[in-house]
Amino acid sequence: MASKFDVVKFDGTGNFGLWQTRVKDLLAQQGLSKTLSDQKPEKVDDDKWEEMTAQACATIRLCVSDQIMYHVMEETSPKKIWDKLEGKFMSKTLTNKLFLKQKLFGLKMQEGSDLATHINVFNQLVADLLKVEVKVDDGDGAIILLCSLPSSYEHLVTTLTVGKTEISLAEVVVALLSHDQMKKHNAAGDSTSECLHVKDDQVVGDKKSRSKKKKGPRCYECGDWRHMRRNCPVLKKDSGSVSVASASRRSDSNSDGDLLTISSEESCEAWSLDSGSSFLATPKREFFILYRGEQWWFSTLG
């Protein structure tokens, strides 16, 4: 049993050539395509032929809109209906041929438009010209299609034409569609890479933000995160004398290094060293005996 499919009703404004082809396919699926010739086959009896022509007329009329139906509603022959519609919407007059040629030669693709859609429009015009008995030569069709492309395809056009005396339309269409698919694939790849890169940055940013989270109040006397300066045990222990505070080793990954600081309310003649410190400070410049390069050399007094 043949499957069913719908044909969009022709309303006089769409592509008549495309509609005509689909109706022909529908009639062939129903076994009625022979009725368009208006000649009864010898093996078909009169009653069967009459039934077939009536069914073909009904099929064609069901594929047109109401305003088009008025032009063919009284016809009883599939061929007469077909010829009447063809003469009205696909006439072979010189005016119609000139109109279709102007559309074909003036066809231009806008920059950024879809290439596949542009090629479909081109093929439609070539098919419409063929229906009015105007055949476009294969080589001429290839050149017309290449000339209709925007400037962004200039390099591809040069590649397809340089050093050649002939070129086929099929060759041009295959090259253009392959080029278009490659461009879309590359664009999709760039977009994916960019998204992954942004996602990676966000993850790194989240790690950084987590690493910067504070563990609590920080003591500016000893550098500990567990208490504030006013509660510092080092400050209370050494109150009124030399206060030596060594910054504790920090577990924070953003630490720039440990620090040994020496503050004094009275005169200080001694160094306090800590193997965990990477920076030493003293208010006594005379402690240093030599400056070489970017380093001060000092004596250990006391």
C-alpha positions as CSV (number, residue, x, y, z in Angstrom):
1,M,0.0,0.0,0.0
2,A,1.4,3.4,-1.0
3,S,2.2,5.8,1.8
4,K,0.4,9.2,1.9
5,F,2.1,12.6,2.0
6,D,0.8,16.2,1.8
7,V,1.4,18.7,-0.9
8,V,1.3,22.4,0.1
9,K,-1.7,24.0,-1.7
10,F,-0.6,26.4,-4.5
11,D,-2.1,29.9,-4.0
12,G,-0.6,31.6,-7.0
13,T,2.3,33.3,-5.1
14,G,4.6,30.3,-4.4
15,N,7.0,28.4,-6.7
16,F,4.7,26.9,-9.3
17,G,7.5,24.7,-10.8
18,L,8.2,23.1,-7.4
19,W,4.5,22.5,-6.8
20,Q,4.0,21.0,-10.2
21,T,6.8,18.5,-9.6
22,R,5.3,17.4,-6.3
23,V,1.9,17.0,-7.8
24,K,3.4,14.8,-10.5
25,D,5.0,12.7,-7.9
26,L,1.7,12.4,-6.0
27,L,-0.1,11.3,-9.2
28,A,2.7,8.7,-9.9
29,Q,2.3,7.3,-6.4
30,Q,-1.4,6.8,-7.0
31,G,-0.8,5.3,-10.5
32,L,-2.5,8.2,-12.3
33,S,0.4,9.9,-14.1
34,K,-0.7,8.5,-17.4
35,T,-3.9,10.6,-17.2
36,L,-1.9,13.8,-17.9
37,S,-1.3,12.7,-21.5
38,D,-5.1,12.5,-22.1
39,Q,-4.6,9.3,-24.1
40,K,-6.2,6.1,-22.8
41,P,-3.9,3.1,-22.8
42,E,-5.1,0.1,-24.8
43,K,-5.0,-2.2,-21.9
44,V,-7.3,0.0,-19.8
45,D,-11.1,-0.3,-20.3
46,D,-13.3,2.8,-20.6
47,D,-14.8,2.6,-17.2
48,K,-11.4,2.2,-15.5
49,W,-10.1,5.1,-17.5
50,E,-13.0,7.3,-16.6
51,E,-12.4,6.5,-12.9
52,M,-8.7,7.2,-13.2
53,T,-9.3,10.7,-14.8
54,A,-11.8,11.7,-12.2
55,Q,-9.5,10.7,-9.4
56,A,-6.6,12.6,-11.1
57,C,-8.7,15.7,-11.5
58,A,-9.7,15.5,-7.8
59,T,-6.1,15.1,-6.7
60,I,-4.9,18.2,-8.6
61,R,-7.8,20.4,-7.4
62,L,-7.2,19.3,-3.8
63,C,-3.6,20.7,-4.2
64,V,-4.7,24.2,-5.0
65,S,-6.1,27.0,-2.8
66,D,-9.7,28.2,-3.1
67,Q,-8.8,31.2,-5.3
68,I,-7.0,29.0,-7.8
69,M,-9.8,26.4,-7.7
70,Y,-12.2,28.8,-9.5
71,H,-10.0,28.7,-12.6
72,V,-10.2,24.9,-13.0
73,M,-13.3,23.8,-11.1
74,E,-15.3,23.1,-14.2
75,E,-12.6,21.1,-16.0
76,T,-13.1,17.3,-16.2
77,S,-9.8,16.4,-17.9
78,P,-6.5,16.2,-15.9
79,K,-4.6,17.4,-18.9
80,K,-6.8,20.5,-19.4
81,I,-6.4,21.4,-15.7
82,W,-2.7,20.9,-16.0
83,D,-2.3,23.0,-19.1
84,K,-4.5,25.8,-17.8
85,L,-2.5,26.2,-14.6
86,E,0.8,25.9,-16.5
87,G,-0.3,28.6,-19.1
88,K,-1.3,31.0,-16.3
89,F,1.6,30.6,-13.9
90,M,4.4,29.2,-16.1
91,S,3.7,30.6,-19.5
92,K,6.2,30.2,-22.3
93,T,5.8,33.7,-23.5
94,L,8.8,35.9,-24.3
95,T,7.9,38.2,-21.4
96,N,8.0,35.4,-18.9
97,K,11.3,34.1,-20.3
98,L,12.8,37.5,-20.1
99,F,11.7,37.9,-16.5
100,L,13.2,34.6,-15.4
101,K,16.5,35.4,-17.2
102,Q,16.7,38.7,-15.5
103,K,16.2,37.1,-12.1
104,L,18.9,34.5,-12.8
105,F,21.5,36.9,-14.2
106,G,20.8,39.5,-11.4
107,L,21.0,36.9,-8.6
108,K,23.4,38.1,-5.8
109,M,24.2,36.5,-2.5
110,Q,24.3,38.9,0.4
111,E,27.4,38.7,2.7
112,G,26.7,36.5,5.6
113,S,23.7,34.8,4.0
114,D,23.3,31.0,4.0
115,L,25.1,29.4,1.0
116,A,22.8,26.4,0.8
117,T,19.7,28.6,0.5
118,H,21.4,30.7,-2.2
119,I,22.2,27.6,-4.3
120,N,18.6,26.4,-3.9
121,V,17.3,29.7,-5.3
122,F,19.7,29.4,-8.2
123,N,18.6,25.8,-9.0
124,Q,14.9,26.9,-8.8
125,L,15.5,29.6,-11.4
126,V,17.3,27.2,-13.7
127,A,14.5,24.7,-13.4
128,D,11.9,27.3,-14.1
129,L,13.7,28.4,-17.2
130,L,13.8,24.8,-18.3
131,K,10.0,24.5,-18.0
132,V,9.6,27.4,-20.4
133,E,12.0,25.7,-22.8
134,V,15.1,27.8,-22.0
135,K,18.1,25.6,-21.2
136,V,21.0,27.1,-19.3
137,D,24.3,25.6,-20.5
138,D,26.2,23.7,-17.7
139,G,29.3,25.9,-18.0
140,D,27.4,29.1,-18.2
141,G,25.4,28.1,-15.1
142,A,28.7,27.5,-13.2
143,I,30.0,30.9,-14.1
144,I,26.7,32.6,-13.2
145,L,26.7,30.9,-9.8
146,L,30.3,31.9,-9.1
147,C,29.6,35.5,-10.1
148,S,26.7,35.7,-7.7
149,L,28.9,35.0,-4.7
150,P,30.0,37.9,-2.3
151,S,33.6,39.1,-2.0
152,S,34.4,36.7,0.9
153,Y,34.4,33.8,-1.6
154,E,36.9,35.5,-3.9
155,H,39.8,33.3,-3.0
156,L,37.7,30.1,-3.5
157,V,36.4,31.4,-6.9
158,T,40.0,32.0,-8.0
159,T,41.0,28.5,-6.9
160,L,38.2,26.9,-8.9
161,T,38.8,28.9,-12.1
162,V,42.5,29.7,-12.4
163,G,44.2,27.8,-15.2
164,K,41.0,26.2,-16.5
165,T,39.1,26.5,-19.8
166,E,36.0,24.7,-18.7
167,I,34.1,24.1,-15.4
168,S,31.0,22.1,-14.6
169,L,28.1,23.3,-12.4
170,A,28.2,20.1,-10.4
171,E,31.9,20.7,-9.6
172,V,31.2,24.2,-8.4
173,V,28.2,23.2,-6.2
174,V,30.2,20.4,-4.5
175,A,33.2,22.7,-3.9
176,L,31.0,25.5,-2.4
177,L,29.0,23.2,-0.1
178,S,32.2,21.5,1.1
179,H,33.7,24.9,1.8
180,D,30.6,26.0,3.6
181,Q,30.5,22.9,5.8
182,M,34.2,23.4,6.7
183,K,33.6,27.0,7.7
184,K,30.7,26.0,9.9
185,H,32.7,23.2,11.5
186,N,35.6,25.5,12.3
187,A,33.3,28.2,13.7
188,A,31.7,25.6,16.0
189,G,35.1,24.4,17.1
190,D,36.3,27.9,18.0
191,S,33.1,28.5,19.9
192,T,33.6,25.3,21.9
193,S,37.2,26.0,22.7
194,E,36.3,29.5,23.9
195,C,33.6,28.1,26.2
196,L,36.0,25.6,27.6
197,H,38.6,28.3,28.2
198,V,36.1,30.5,30.0
199,K,35.0,27.6,32.1
200,D,38.5,26.7,33.0
201,D,39.2,30.4,34.0
202,Q,36.1,30.3,36.2
203,V,37.4,27.1,38.0
204,V,40.8,28.7,38.5
205,G,39.1,31.9,39.7
206,D,37.0,29.9,42.2
207,K,40.1,28.2,43.6
208,K,41.9,31.5,43.9
209,S,38.9,33.0,45.7
210,R,38.7,30.0,48.0
211,S,42.4,30.3,48.8
212,K,42.0,33.9,49.8
213,K,39.4,33.2,52.4
214,K,40.4,34.4,55.8
215,K,40.7,32.1,58.8
216,G,39.7,34.7,61.3
217,P,41.2,38.0,62.7
218,R,44.9,38.5,62.1
219,C,47.4,39.8,64.6
220,Y,49.6,42.5,63.2
221,E,52.2,41.8,65.9
222,C,53.1,38.2,65.2
223,G,51.1,37.5,62.1
224,D,48.9,34.8,63.6
225,W,45.3,34.4,62.3
226,R,43.9,33.2,65.6
227,H,43.8,36.5,67.5
228,M,44.0,40.2,67.2
229,R,47.0,42.4,68.2
230,R,45.5,43.6,71.5
231,N,45.3,39.9,72.6
232,C,48.7,38.9,71.3
233,P,50.6,36.7,73.9
234,V,54.0,37.9,72.5
235,L,53.1,41.5,73.1
236,K,51.9,40.8,76.6
237,K,54.9,38.7,77.5
238,D,57.5,41.2,76.3
239,S,55.7,44.4,77.3
240,G,58.1,47.2,78.3
241,S,61.2,45.6,76.7
242,V,62.5,44.6,73.4
243,S,59.6,43.0,71.5
244,V,60.7,40.5,68.9
245,A,57.9,39.0,66.9
246,S,58.5,36.3,64.3
247,A,55.8,35.8,61.8
248,S,54.5,32.2,62.0
249,R,54.8,29.9,59.1
250,R,51.6,30.4,57.1
251,S,49.7,27.6,55.5
252,D,48.1,30.1,53.2
253,S,49.3,29.4,49.6
254,N,49.3,33.1,48.7
255,S,52.0,33.9,51.4
256,D,55.0,35.8,50.0
257,G,57.3,34.4,52.6
258,D,57.9,34.5,56.4
259,L,59.1,37.7,58.1
260,L,61.2,38.4,61.1
261,T,60.6,41.9,62.5
262,I,62.4,43.6,65.4
263,S,60.7,46.5,67.1
264,S,62.3,48.3,70.1
265,E,61.3,50.8,72.6
266,E,64.8,50.8,74.1
267,S,68.2,50.3,72.6
268,C,68.8,46.9,71.1
269,E,72.3,45.5,70.6
270,A,71.3,41.9,69.7
271,W,69.8,40.0,66.7
272,S,67.0,37.6,67.1
273,L,67.2,35.1,64.2
274,D,64.6,32.5,63.0
275,S,65.5,29.9,60.4
276,G,61.9,30.2,59.1
277,S,62.3,33.9,58.2
278,S,63.2,35.2,54.7
279,F,63.4,38.9,55.6
280,L,65.3,40.6,58.4
281,A,64.9,44.2,59.6
282,T,66.7,46.5,62.1
283,P,66.8,50.2,62.7
284,K,70.6,50.0,63.3
285,R,72.4,50.6,60.0
286,E,75.7,50.4,61.7
287,F,75.1,46.7,62.3
288,F,75.9,46.2,58.6
289,I,79.6,46.0,57.7
290,L,79.4,45.5,53.9
291,Y,77.0,46.2,51.0
292,R,77.6,44.0,47.9
293,G,75.3,43.9,44.9
294,E,71.8,43.9,46.4
295,Q,72.7,42.3,49.7
296,W,73.8,43.8,53.0
297,W,76.3,41.7,55.0
298,F,76.0,42.1,58.7
299,S,77.8,41.0,61.9
300,T,76.1,38.9,64.6
301,L,76.5,40.9,67.7
302,G,75.9,39.8,71.2
